[in-house]
Amino acid sequence: MAPTGPLDTIYTAAEAAKRLRLTNRGVIKLGKEHGLCSRSGRNYLFSERDLLALWQILREPPKVPKLPTVKAHVSDLRLYEALTAKKKGPGRSKWEATNAKNKELREATKAAVEKWKDDEPLDHSNRDPAYWTPERKERRRLESLAKKRGWMART
């Protein structure tokens, strides 16, 4: 085989990386992926032609402008249906169930607060764990809830 021409400048991976402003590993990976490098033992070598080809691979393709989206025409029937349709809400039955549940909670809380009305008030500054029995904790929670919701006069 006769040589076709003079040999281009040969670069090591570090030199090629410096020239392309990439990392050594990045240049080697691209070169192996596209067959644009030579290998001598553990060393990867790149010719001037290899670097030019790698540069072409790295180039960003031109952007193609997006075509404008075309909206479908709404038929008269669908437009009429959309304009005259009743808006659907959560439904009366769901509202009634929620309202009944809230009413039960309100009544139970009011009854519990009434039951404790004649008792001495809780000592909220008391930090003794023995003082805060489960009954007193529940009373404090319900009284706080009743005050927040306005079911009981604030004191």
Secondary structure as GFF3:
##gff-version 3
##sequence-region A 1 155
A	DSSP	beta_strand	10	12	.	.	.	ID=ss1
A	DSSP	alpha_helix	13	20	.	.	.	ID=ss2
A	DSSP	alpha_helix	24	34	.	.	.	ID=ss3
A	DSSP	beta_strand	38	40	.	.	.	ID=ss4
A	DSSP	beta_strand	43	47	.	.	.	ID=ss5
A	DSSP	alpha_helix	48	58	.	.	.	ID=ss6
A	DSSP	alpha_helix	76	84	.	.	.	ID=ss7
A	DSSP	alpha_helix	92	115	.	.	.	ID=ss8
A	DSSP	alpha_helix	134	149	.	.	.	ID=ss9
###
